[in-house]
Amino acid sequence: MMHQLYPQVMHNYRYELNKDMHIAAAHFIPHEAAGSCANVHGHTYIVNVTVAGDELDESGFLVNFQTLKQLVHRKLDHTLLNDHADWFDSRDPNRFPTSEVVARTIYETIQRYLDTLPHKPKCLQVFVRETPTSYVVYRPKAGER
């Protein structure tokens, strides 16, 4: 069981949902400045997704926890992140599978799904812990929410 405290996002929504996931995956950063991270290596990522909104759907959910897991965990768990060409690209530094890009891409994927829902919940942040001492938080700018 995970018991973590995450940075909080200030908002005025009625509901806030958080989903935690463990993702075991490997990656490499294809750039000389990455040092030893240019070699294939793995992590057990801890990912937390924060979704908020004012309205619930017809089943009483802001968003189904299982749907969030399917969008992220099912795709990335036990994979080489670099193999996901639709998410990452070894030719574009803005799409290398760094923790920053992983967090942003998870946000974009989830928000794209949320935009299809009639009650329009919003993804407020994605937290990605790569190691016990290193993590990234991605939040869209206020105008993007």
C-alpha positions in Angstrom: 0.0 0.0 0.0 1.3 3.4 -0.9 1.1 6.2 1.6 2.6 9.3 0.1 2.1 13.0 0.4 2.1 14.9 -2.8 2.3 18.6 -3.6 -1.2 20.1 -3.5 -2.8 22.1 -6.2 -5.0 25.0 -5.1 -8.3 25.0 -6.9 -12.0 25.8 -6.5 -13.5 22.5 -7.7 -15.9 20.6 -5.5 -14.3 17.2 -6.1 -10.6 16.1 -6.2 -9.6 12.6 -7.1 -6.1 11.1 -6.8 -5.0 7.9 -8.4 -1.6 6.2 -7.5 0.1 3.7 -9.7 3.4 1.8 -9.7 4.9 1.4 -13.1 7.9 -0.9 -13.6 9.6 0.3 -16.8 13.0 0.8 -18.4 14.2 3.7 -20.5 17.3 5.5 -21.8 17.9 9.1 -22.6 19.5 9.4 -26.1 21.7 12.3 -25.4 25.4 12.6 -24.4 24.5 15.0 -21.5 22.5 12.2 -19.9 25.6 10.5 -18.7 24.9 7.0 -17.4 21.2 7.6 -18.1 22.0 7.2 -21.8 22.2 3.4 -21.0 19.1 1.3 -20.7 18.1 1.1 -17.1 14.9 0.7 -15.1 12.8 2.2 -12.4 9.7 1.4 -10.4 8.0 4.7 -11.0 5.4 6.0 -8.6 2.8 8.0 -10.5 0.0 10.1 -8.9 -2.7 11.7 -11.0 -4.9 14.5 -9.7 -8.2 15.1 -11.4 -10.8 17.7 -10.2 -14.3 18.9 -11.2 -17.6 20.2 -10.1 -19.9 17.6 -11.5 -20.1 13.8 -11.3 -21.0 11.5 -14.1 -24.2 9.4 -14.3 -22.6 6.7 -12.2 -21.5 9.1 -9.5 -17.8 9.2 -10.5 -15.7 12.2 -11.3 -13.7 9.7 -13.3 -13.4 5.9 -12.9 -10.1 5.0 -11.2 -9.9 1.9 -13.4 -10.0 4.1 -16.6 -7.1 6.2 -15.4 -5.1 3.0 -14.7 -6.0 1.6 -18.2 -4.8 4.8 -19.9 -1.4 4.8 -18.2 -0.5 1.6 -16.3 -1.7 -0.8 -19.0 0.4 1.0 -21.6 3.6 1.6 -19.8 4.0 -1.1 -17.1 6.8 -3.6 -17.9 7.9 -1.9 -21.1 10.8 0.0 -22.5 9.4 3.5 -22.6 11.5 4.4 -25.7 9.5 1.8 -27.6 6.3 3.9 -27.3 6.8 6.0 -30.5 3.3 7.6 -30.0 4.5 9.0 -26.7 8.3 9.4 -27.0 10.7 10.1 -29.8 14.5 9.6 -29.6 15.0 12.4 -32.2 13.2 15.1 -30.3 14.5 16.3 -26.9 11.0 17.5 -26.0 9.9 13.9 -26.3 12.8 11.9 -24.7 11.4 9.7 -21.9 12.7 11.8 -19.1 10.6 12.0 -15.9 9.5 15.5 -17.0 8.3 14.3 -20.4 6.7 11.1 -18.9 4.7 13.4 -16.5 3.7 15.8 -19.3 2.7 13.0 -21.6 0.6 11.2 -18.9 -1.2 14.6 -18.3 -1.8 15.1 -22.1 -3.2 11.5 -22.4 -5.5 11.8 -19.4 -6.7 15.3 -20.3 -7.5 14.2 -23.9 -9.7 11.5 -22.4 -11.3 13.9 -19.8 -12.2 16.3 -22.6 -14.5 13.7 -24.1 -16.6 13.5 -20.9 -19.8 15.6 -20.8 -19.0 16.9 -17.2 -15.5 18.0 -18.2 -13.2 17.1 -15.3 -9.7 18.5 -15.4 -6.3 16.9 -14.8 -4.6 19.3 -12.4 -1.2 17.6 -11.9 0.8 14.5 -12.6 3.5 13.5 -10.1 6.2 11.0 -11.2 8.7 9.7 -8.7 11.6 8.0 -10.5 13.7 7.2 -7.4 13.3 7.5 -3.7 15.0 10.9 -3.9 13.9 12.3 -7.3 10.5 13.3 -8.6 8.8 15.6 -11.0 5.4 17.4 -10.9 3.8 18.5 -14.1 0.9 21.0 -13.9 -0.7 22.8 -16.8 -0.5 26.6 -16.6 -3.7 28.2 -15.2 -4.9 29.3 -18.6 -4.6 25.7 -19.9 -6.9 24.2 -17.2 
